[in-house]
Amino acid sequence: MKITISGIRGVVGHDYTLHDAMLFCRGFAGIMYSKTCVVGRDTRPTSKMISDVISAVLTSCDVDVLDLGVMPTPVVFRESQKYGSGIVITASHNPIEWNGLKFILNGRMVNTAEIDRIKGNTGHASDENSYGSTIHYTSSYVDDVFNIIGYIDETPSILIDAGGGAATDIAPDILKKIGCRTGIIYNKCTRTDPTADNLERLVAESTGYDAGVAFDTDGDRLVLVMNGMVQLPDATLGLGVASAIRQGHRKFVISMDTSTLIERYIRNRGGIVWRAPVGEANVIDKMIQNDASAGGEGSSGGFIFNEFNHCRDGLFTSALIASMIPKGIAQDVLREVTGSTIIREKVAGYKDIQDKIMRISTEVDTTDGIRGIIDEDTWVLIRRSNTEDVTRLSVEAPTPDRCRNIINQVRTMIHDI
């Protein structure tokens, strides 16, 4: 079971059980600031069962539950801004046999200190005859997005592949509301991670549309298909950043594994960029520290617009991208924030690699794992995953051959060690 700033995650029935869910939920009830908690879940086979248990634990702690049912993570985050607390039953992009919990306080993911308090807090039972209630709740999220984006007169066309996840119903509602023509790919099986998928069907069928969008199981990750190809997830972040710059924002936080082209795009327009360790909560914390308006993680196709939501929001970002399609704005931005090659893989091994990386780098940053700067266009990052028991290796270089050569070189170093 993984217990990190990305939430609680494990394989259901093995290292993550209903008893674990009950204990963590009771611990969360003990640190909540309010007596109301918004609860939503993804479409995994185990999510409904866990959601019922979570609601029972919260109401036994005299907390009222606003049950959104199957609903993407960004919607739960948005609604929790109103009520103080939220829980999402999801393991996000992890394989289908996993599940977990994301805890939300005041509209943001809990931080490391709060996770420690949850683990160490036994919570509290309610007084006799004092219980909360469970209410089926309807979100205003679709209208909230419309109030920011408005209506697009040019009617862009978007093909949606929600991977059988929680965005299946709400993503088309949002895009139609702002004036898009939409098509939907329905999936018999749930696909958890669009960033690790070739999305062949979306590529093939999106030729009759301006763009295609793919979501992960809980709707916070977004991958874009344009120009007949799957764009790197960094392109999603780049388009979100470009939209924020067009609105006058100049302070941004991006993760350590985000493309240098996005950092360059911001700086070329007079913006300021900070790098944060990978992890949504880490990016949010650094945004708060530096009063940054927007940011996100290139590796997850995750854009964060602080004025709207304190999390990666694939739903909102899909609407932003749709609004940039008319007049060729999205295409212009894509040409500037894409073009390099990024390869991200899972690898075994980690210890004692720092000295080896220093031999091929002009600069080494140990803020999050080991990030070696080879030149202004090329870097390598090796870090422990926040969500799985693996080490993640990421490399960016100007050409595919150079990128693959560096990947192979680092893999050899790890194997030798």
N, C-alpha and C positions, 0 to 999 in steps of 0.2 A: 504494500500500500504506500502511495506517495502522499506526503503531507507537506505542502509547500504553499507559497503565495498564490499558486494557480489553483488551489483548492485541495480537496480530499479526493483521491482517485485510487481505485483498485479493481481487481477482477472479482466480480460478484460471486459469492459463495466460496471463495478461496481466501484471499487476503483482505477482502472487504465484505462485511456481512451486515444484515439488518441491525444487529446489536451495535456494530460500529457506528452506523448512521444515527441510531438513537443517542448514543453517548455524545457524539460530536454536536448533534442538534441541541441536546440539553446543555452542553457547554456554551453553545452560541446564545441560547436563551438567557444564560446567566450574564452575558456582556452586552446584550441589546440595550439600546437607548430608548426604545419605544415598546409599546404593548401591541404593536401590529406588525405583521410580517407578510410580505408578498412572496408567494411561492409559485414557481413554474417548472416545467420539466420538458426534456427532449423526448424523442420517439423510440428510445431504446426499449427492448422488451421488459427490462426490469424497472423502468423509471416510474410507472404508475404505482407499483407495489411500494417502492421507496417513498414516493410522494405521500401515500396514505399514512405510512409510518411517521414521516416528518410532521404531518399535520396533527396526528394524534399526540406526539411528544410536545409540540408547541402549545396546543390547546390545554394540555395537562399542566403547563407552566403558566397558565393564565394569559396566553398570547392569542390574539385574534389572527386568524389566517385568511388572507385574501388569495384564493386559489385561482390562478390564471389557466390551469390545465396545461395542455401542450402549448408551449410558447417559447420563442427564442430568448436566449440570454439577454440581448440588449433591451428587450421589452421589460424584463424583470428589473434590470438595473434602472431604467427610466422611471418605472412606477415606484421603485424603492426610494427614489429621491423625495417622493411625497410622504412616504410613511415611515422612513427611517431605517427599515431593515428588509432584507430579502434573501431568499435561498433559491438556487437553481439546481435541480437534480439533473446532472449531466457529467459526462467525462469528455465533453467537447470533441476533439479530433481523435481521441484514443480509440482503439478497436472496439467493436460492438459488445464484446464480453465484459468490457470495463463499465463502471459507472462511478459516480461521485457526487460531491456537493461543492457549489460555489457559494460562499457567504458574502453578503453585501451589507455594509453599514453606511448610512448617509449617501447612498448612490454610488459607492466605490467598493472595490474588492478589499477585503480585510488585508492588513499588512502582516509582516512576520511577527511583530509583538502581539497582535490580536489573535493570530493563529495559535501562538503559545498560550495565551489566556484561555482560548477555547479548549485546548488539550488539557489544561490544568484545572478547568472549572467543571465541577460536577453539576452545575446548574441548580435548579430549585424546583421542587414540586409546588403546586398551587395549594393555597389554604383549602380547607374542607369546603366543598360546594362552591369553589371559585375557579372557574374554567373559562378559557377563551372559546370562541366559536369559529367555525369554518364557513366562509362566504364565497360563493362563486363570483368571480370579479371579472369585469370587462375593461380592458385597457383603452386609453385614448391615444395610443402610440401612433396609429395611422394618421389621425388628425394632427398630432404634434409634428410629424414629419412634414405634412402638407403646409403647416403654418410657417415652417422654415424655408422650404424649397419653393412653394407656390405652384402655379400651374404652368406647364411647358406647352406653349402654343404649337411648336413644330412637330409634336407627336413622334418622339423617338421610339424605335421598336426594340424590345428586349426579350430574349429567350431565357427562361429561368430554369435552372436545375438545382433544386433544393436537396437533392440526394436522399429523398425520403425523410428528411429531418423536420425540425420544428418550424422552419421558414416556409414550408410548402404552401400554406394558406395565406399567410400574412404578406409575404413578399409580393405576390401579384396584386393584392389589395393596395399596397403602398404605391407601386409603380402605376397602376391604373388611376389612382387618386390624383397623381401629379400630371396625368395626361399621356402616359405611354401606351402603346400597343404592346401587349404581352403574349407570349406563348409559354407553355409549361411542359417540361419533361417529367413524366411521372416515373418513379422508380419502384420496382417490386421489392428490392433489397435496400437497406439503409447504407449509404456510403458516408463514412465518418469524416474523411479528410480530403477535401478537393485539392489541397496543395500537393498531395502525393498521388494524384490521379491524372491520367492523360486526357480524360474528359472527351473521348472520341465522339460520342454521340452529340454532345453539346457543340463541338467544333463543326461536325458535319451539318447539323440542322440549323445552326445559327447563321448560315450563309444568306438566308433571307431576312436577316435582322441587322440592326445597327450594331448590336453587341449581344453577347451571352454572359450570364452571371451564374456562378456556382457557389453554394453555401455548404458549410459543414453542418454537423448534426444539430448544433444548438444556435446556429445563425450568426455567430460573431465573426467568423472568417469568411472572406469573399475572394473568389478568383475570377478574373475577367477574361473573356474570350473576345478578341477583336482582330480584324485583319486576317481572319481564317486561322488563328493560332491561339493557344493558351498563353496568356501573358504571365510573366513571373509575378508571384504574389506582391512583390515590391511595387509593381505598377499600380495596384489598388491603392497602396499607401501614397504613392506619388501623385495620383489624381486627387486624392483627398487633400493632400498638402497644397496642391496647386489651387484648389477651390478656396481653401482658407486664405492663401496669399491674395487671391482676387478680392476677398472680402476685407483685406487690410491687416490681417494678422501677420506677425513677424517673429514670434517666439515658438520654437518647436523642440520637442524631445523625440528622438528615435532610438530604437534598440541597437545594441552593439552589432547585430547581424543584418542590419539594413544596408542597402546598396549605397555606395558613395555618390552615385549619380543624384540621389534624392537630396543628400546633404549639399551637394554642389548647386542643385537647383535652388535651394533655399538661400544659400549664401550669395548667389549671383543676383538675387533680388533684394538684397539688403537685410536678409533675415539672420537670426541667431539660432544655432543648433547645439543642443546638448545630447550626448549619448548616454543611455541608461542600460543597465543589465537587462538581458532578455527576460520577459515576463510582464504581463499587462500591469500588475500592481507596481512593479518597479518603474515603469514608464509613467504611470499616473503620479506616483510619489514625486518623481523628478519634475513633472509638469507643475505640481503644486509648489514645490520648492522654488521654482524659477518663474512662476506666474506665466507659464506657457499656455498658449491657446489651443494647441493641437499637437498631434504626434501619432506614434504607433509603432508597429512591428512589421518590418518588411517580410520577414519569414512566414508570417501567418496571414498575410493579406489583411492586416488589421489596422484600420484608421480610427483614431480617437479625436472627437471634436468636443472639447471640454464644455462648451456652452450648451451642448445638447445632451451628451451622455458621458459618464465617467468610465467608459469601457470601450473595447473594440466593438464597432457597430457595423456589421456587414450590411444590415438592412438600410440604415441611413446612408451609408456610403454608396450603395447601389442607386439610390435616388439622386445623390450628388453627381455621380458619373452620368446618369441619364440626362441630367440638366446641362452637362457639359458637351454632350454629343452634337447638338445643333451648332451650326457655324464652324464646325471642325475643331472646336476647342479641345476636346478630349484627344483627338489625333495629334494636335500640335504638342500637347503636354507629353503624350506617350513617346513621341520621337525624342524628347529631351531627357526623360527619366528612365528610358530603357536603352539597350544597346550593348551593355556589358553582359558577361556570362556569370551566373551564380549557380553553384552546385551545393546542395545541402544533403548530407548523408548521415546515417547513424553508424557509429564505429565502436569497437571495443578498445579498452585501454585508455589511460589518461595520465597516470602518475609519471613524473620525471620528464614530461614532454617539453616543459618550458625552456630548458637549456637548448634543446634541439631546435625549437622554433626560433630562438634568438639568433641562430646561425644563418637563417635565411631571411631575416627581417631587419629593417632599419630601425624599427621601434616595436616595443612589446607593451601591451596594455593588459593588466591583470584584474581589471574591474569586474569582469565576468568571464571566468575561465582564463584562457590565454588568447589574446588577439594580436597577431603579428601583422604589422604594416610592412609590406614588401616594397611598394612604391605608391604614388598617389592614386593609382587606379586598381591596386591589387592588395588584397588582405586575406588572412586565414584566421578562423576562430574555432577553437576547440573548447567545449564547455559541457558540463553535466546538464542533462535534461531536467526541467522542472516537473515534467509530466510522465516520464517513463524511466525505466532503469537502463538508460543507454547514455552514451556520450555522443554529442552532436558535433559534426564537422561541417563548417561552412567556408566556402572560398568564393571570392569574386575576382575576376580578371577581365581584361579587354576582349579576349578571344576564347572560344571553346577549347582550343588546343592547350593554351597556357593554363586555363583553369583546370583542365583534367590532369595536366602534368604536375601541378602543385598538389592536387588531391592525391595523386599516386605517390608523390614524394613524402607527404605527411603520413599517409598510410604505411609506407615502408618504415618511417621513423618509429611509429607506434608499434609495428610488428617487431622491430629490432629491440625495442625496450622491453 
